[in-house]
Amino acid sequence: MIAKLTGRLDSTGENWAIIDCAGVGYLVECASRTLARLPAVGGQVSLVVETLLREDSLRLIGFASAAERDWFRLLTQVQGVGARIALAILSALEVDDLVRAIAAQDKALLTRADGVGPKLAQRIATELKDKAAGLMLGHAARAQAQAPTAGARLDPSVGLAADAVSALVNLGYGRSEAFGAVATASQVVGAKAKLEDLIRAGLRELAK
């Protein structure tokens, strides 16, 4: 199974790229946002890859980050969401926007993706609410664990968000609803807010 490709960008198309790895060209399907982040043809590129193996085909799906790949996997667990629809969603929405859409149950935001109507958007939002919370908290925990600790500046939004969710859970709220409240509150208070500000804003969201 291919999990990552690093090499020279050979060429790109509407929804694909060819990565030249030591003379072997790999055709990789990508969301438009991923393609937009690639360097010019001839530049060095590295993509996280999901390998889809079927009896009659092998497809490589490329992502700019592990978070994008994990969301692809999560989306394709929903009935009616295959690789094409999942890539359309990741083309229409940044991962952060997708997180907020799921947390806030914002079906209208999900319908921005080609092929996603109101019924499918409802199913995605409903089925992924609890799973999304666990996924994003897991990413936050890994980011904290992998970050250097000696004199380095950590991303405050990662630690504060996770701490705020934990605080609300300790107050008796469910993890998924706490996650949704913090995801929405973080947009209100801004990136420079203190932990107590984020918790208070989260409580206001939960009280609505």
Contacts in CASP RR format, 6 or more apart in sequence:
PFRMAT RR
TARGET T0000
AUTHOR 0000-0000-0000
METHOD contacts of the structure
MODEL  1
MIAKLTGRLDSTGENWAIIDCAGVGYLVECASRTLARLPAVGGQVSLVVE
TLLREDSLRLIGFASAAERDWFRLLTQVQGVGARIALAILSALEVDDLVR
AIAAQDKALLTRADGVGPKLAQRIATELKDKAAGLMLGHAARAQAQAPTA
GARLDPSVGLAADAVSALVNLGYGRSEAFGAVATASQVVGAKAKLEDLIR
AGLRELAK
1 51 0 8 1.000
1 53 0 8 1.000
2 26 0 8 1.000
2 49 0 8 1.000
2 51 0 8 1.000
2 60 0 8 1.000
3 48 0 8 1.000
3 49 0 8 1.000
3 51 0 8 1.000
4 46 0 8 1.000
4 47 0 8 1.000
4 48 0 8 1.000
4 49 0 8 1.000
5 19 0 8 1.000
5 21 0 8 1.000
5 26 0 8 1.000
5 28 0 8 1.000
5 46 0 8 1.000
5 47 0 8 1.000
5 49 0 8 1.000
5 60 0 8 1.000
5 62 0 8 1.000
6 19 0 8 1.000
6 21 0 8 1.000
6 44 0 8 1.000
6 45 0 8 1.000
6 46 0 8 1.000
6 47 0 8 1.000
7 19 0 8 1.000
7 20 0 8 1.000
7 21 0 8 1.000
7 22 0 8 1.000
7 44 0 8 1.000
7 45 0 8 1.000
7 46 0 8 1.000
8 19 0 8 1.000
8 20 0 8 1.000
8 42 0 8 1.000
8 43 0 8 1.000
8 44 0 8 1.000
8 45 0 8 1.000
9 17 0 8 1.000
9 18 0 8 1.000
9 19 0 8 1.000
9 20 0 8 1.000
9 38 0 8 1.000
9 39 0 8 1.000
9 40 0 8 1.000
9 41 0 8 1.000
9 42 0 8 1.000
9 43 0 8 1.000
9 44 0 8 1.000
9 45 0 8 1.000
10 17 0 8 1.000
10 18 0 8 1.000
10 19 0 8 1.000
10 20 0 8 1.000
10 25 0 8 1.000
10 41 0 8 1.000
10 42 0 8 1.000
11 17 0 8 1.000
11 18 0 8 1.000
11 41 0 8 1.000
12 18 0 8 1.000
12 35 0 8 1.000
12 38 0 8 1.000
12 41 0 8 1.000
13 35 0 8 1.000
15 29 0 8 1.000
15 30 0 8 1.000
15 31 0 8 1.000
15 32 0 8 1.000
15 35 0 8 1.000
15 87 0 8 1.000
16 27 0 8 1.000
16 28 0 8 1.000
16 29 0 8 1.000
16 30 0 8 1.000
17 27 0 8 1.000
17 28 0 8 1.000
17 30 0 8 1.000
17 35 0 8 1.000
17 38 0 8 1.000
17 45 0 8 1.000
17 47 0 8 1.000
17 62 0 8 1.000
18 25 0 8 1.000
18 26 0 8 1.000
18 27 0 8 1.000
18 28 0 8 1.000
19 25 0 8 1.000
19 26 0 8 1.000
19 28 0 8 1.000
19 45 0 8 1.000
19 47 0 8 1.000
26 60 0 8 1.000
27 60 0 8 1.000
28 47 0 8 1.000
28 49 0 8 1.000
28 60 0 8 1.000
28 61 0 8 1.000
28 62 0 8 1.000
29 59 0 8 1.000
29 60 0 8 1.000
29 61 0 8 1.000
29 62 0 8 1.000
29 83 0 8 1.000
29 87 0 8 1.000
30 47 0 8 1.000
30 61 0 8 1.000
30 62 0 8 1.000
30 63 0 8 1.000
30 87 0 8 1.000
31 63 0 8 1.000
31 68 0 8 1.000
31 87 0 8 1.000
31 88 0 8 1.000
31 90 0 8 1.000
31 91 0 8 1.000
32 91 0 8 1.000
33 64 0 8 1.000
33 90 0 8 1.000
33 91 0 8 1.000
33 94 0 8 1.000
34 47 0 8 1.000
34 62 0 8 1.000
34 63 0 8 1.000
34 64 0 8 1.000
34 68 0 8 1.000
34 90 0 8 1.000
37 64 0 8 1.000
38 45 0 8 1.000
39 45 0 8 1.000
47 62 0 8 1.000
47 63 0 8 1.000
47 64 0 8 1.000
48 62 0 8 1.000
48 63 0 8 1.000
48 64 0 8 1.000
48 65 0 8 1.000
48 66 0 8 1.000
48 68 0 8 1.000
48 69 0 8 1.000
49 60 0 8 1.000
49 61 0 8 1.000
49 62 0 8 1.000
49 63 0 8 1.000
49 69 0 8 1.000
50 60 0 8 1.000
50 61 0 8 1.000
50 62 0 8 1.000
50 63 0 8 1.000
50 69 0 8 1.000
50 72 0 8 1.000
50 73 0 8 1.000
51 58 0 8 1.000
51 59 0 8 1.000
51 60 0 8 1.000
51 61 0 8 1.000
52 58 0 8 1.000
52 59 0 8 1.000
52 60 0 8 1.000
52 61 0 8 1.000
52 83 0 8 1.000
59 83 0 8 1.000
61 69 0 8 1.000
61 72 0 8 1.000
61 83 0 8 1.000
61 87 0 8 1.000
62 69 0 8 1.000
63 69 0 8 1.000
63 72 0 8 1.000
63 90 0 8 1.000
65 95 0 8 1.000
67 95 0 8 1.000
67 139 0 8 1.000
68 90 0 8 1.000
68 95 0 8 1.000
70 135 0 8 1.000
70 139 0 8 1.000
71 86 0 8 1.000
71 90 0 8 1.000
71 95 0 8 1.000
71 98 0 8 1.000
71 135 0 8 1.000
72 83 0 8 1.000
72 86 0 8 1.000
72 87 0 8 1.000
72 90 0 8 1.000
74 128 0 8 1.000
74 131 0 8 1.000
74 132 0 8 1.000
74 135 0 8 1.000
75 81 0 8 1.000
75 82 0 8 1.000
75 85 0 8 1.000
75 86 0 8 1.000
75 89 0 8 1.000
75 90 0 8 1.000
75 124 0 8 1.000
75 128 0 8 1.000
76 82 0 8 1.000
76 83 0 8 1.000
76 86 0 8 1.000
77 127 0 8 1.000
77 131 0 8 1.000
78 120 0 8 1.000
78 123 0 8 1.000
78 124 0 8 1.000
78 127 0 8 1.000
78 128 0 8 1.000
79 123 0 8 1.000
80 120 0 8 1.000
80 123 0 8 1.000
81 89 0 8 1.000
81 120 0 8 1.000
81 124 0 8 1.000
85 113 0 8 1.000
85 115 0 8 1.000
85 116 0 8 1.000
85 120 0 8 1.000
88 113 0 8 1.000
88 114 0 8 1.000
88 115 0 8 1.000
88 116 0 8 1.000
89 98 0 8 1.000
89 110 0 8 1.000
89 113 0 8 1.000
89 116 0 8 1.000
89 124 0 8 1.000
90 98 0 8 1.000
91 113 0 8 1.000
91 114 0 8 1.000
92 112 0 8 1.000
92 113 0 8 1.000
92 114 0 8 1.000
93 101 0 8 1.000
93 109 0 8 1.000
93 110 0 8 1.000
93 112 0 8 1.000
93 113 0 8 1.000
97 109 0 8 1.000
99 132 0 8 1.000
99 136 0 8 1.000
99 183 0 8 1.000
100 106 0 8 1.000
100 109 0 8 1.000
100 183 0 8 1.000
100 184 0 8 1.000
100 187 0 8 1.000
101 107 0 8 1.000
101 109 0 8 1.000
101 110 0 8 1.000
101 125 0 8 1.000
102 124 0 8 1.000
102 125 0 8 1.000
102 128 0 8 1.000
102 129 0 8 1.000
102 132 0 8 1.000
103 129 0 8 1.000
103 132 0 8 1.000
103 133 0 8 1.000
103 179 0 8 1.000
103 180 0 8 1.000
103 181 0 8 1.000
103 183 0 8 1.000
103 184 0 8 1.000
104 180 0 8 1.000
104 183 0 8 1.000
104 184 0 8 1.000
105 125 0 8 1.000
105 126 0 8 1.000
105 129 0 8 1.000
106 125 0 8 1.000
107 118 0 8 1.000
107 121 0 8 1.000
107 122 0 8 1.000
107 125 0 8 1.000
108 121 0 8 1.000
110 116 0 8 1.000
110 120 0 8 1.000
110 121 0 8 1.000
110 124 0 8 1.000
110 125 0 8 1.000
111 117 0 8 1.000
111 118 0 8 1.000
111 121 0 8 1.000
116 124 0 8 1.000
129 176 0 8 1.000
130 175 0 8 1.000
130 176 0 8 1.000
132 176 0 8 1.000
132 179 0 8 1.000
133 165 0 8 1.000
133 175 0 8 1.000
133 176 0 8 1.000
133 178 0 8 1.000
133 179 0 8 1.000
133 180 0 8 1.000
134 175 0 8 1.000
134 179 0 8 1.000
136 179 0 8 1.000
137 162 0 8 1.000
137 165 0 8 1.000
137 175 0 8 1.000
137 179 0 8 1.000
140 158 0 8 1.000
140 159 0 8 1.000
140 161 0 8 1.000
140 162 0 8 1.000
141 162 0 8 1.000
143 155 0 8 1.000
143 158 0 8 1.000
144 154 0 8 1.000
144 158 0 8 1.000
144 159 0 8 1.000
144 162 0 8 1.000
147 154 0 8 1.000
147 155 0 8 1.000
156 191 0 8 1.000
157 186 0 8 1.000
157 191 0 8 1.000
160 193 0 8 1.000
160 194 0 8 1.000
160 195 0 8 1.000
160 198 0 8 1.000
161 182 0 8 1.000
161 183 0 8 1.000
161 186 0 8 1.000
161 198 0 8 1.000
163 195 0 8 1.000
164 178 0 8 1.000
164 182 0 8 1.000
164 185 0 8 1.000
164 195 0 8 1.000
164 198 0 8 1.000
164 199 0 8 1.000
164 202 0 8 1.000
165 175 0 8 1.000
165 178 0 8 1.000
165 179 0 8 1.000
165 182 0 8 1.000
167 195 0 8 1.000
167 199 0 8 1.000
168 174 0 8 1.000
168 178 0 8 1.000
168 181 0 8 1.000
168 182 0 8 1.000
168 199 0 8 1.000
168 202 0 8 1.000
168 203 0 8 1.000
168 206 0 8 1.000
169 175 0 8 1.000
169 178 0 8 1.000
171 203 0 8 1.000
173 181 0 8 1.000
173 206 0 8 1.000
177 206 0 8 1.000
178 206 0 8 1.000
180 205 0 8 1.000
181 202 0 8 1.000
181 203 0 8 1.000
181 205 0 8 1.000
181 206 0 8 1.000
182 198 0 8 1.000
182 202 0 8 1.000
184 202 0 8 1.000
184 205 0 8 1.000
185 198 0 8 1.000
185 201 0 8 1.000
185 202 0 8 1.000
185 204 0 8 1.000
185 205 0 8 1.000
186 193 0 8 1.000
186 198 0 8 1.000
186 201 0 8 1.000
188 201 0 8 1.000
189 197 0 8 1.000
189 198 0 8 1.000
189 201 0 8 1.000
193 201 0 8 1.000
END
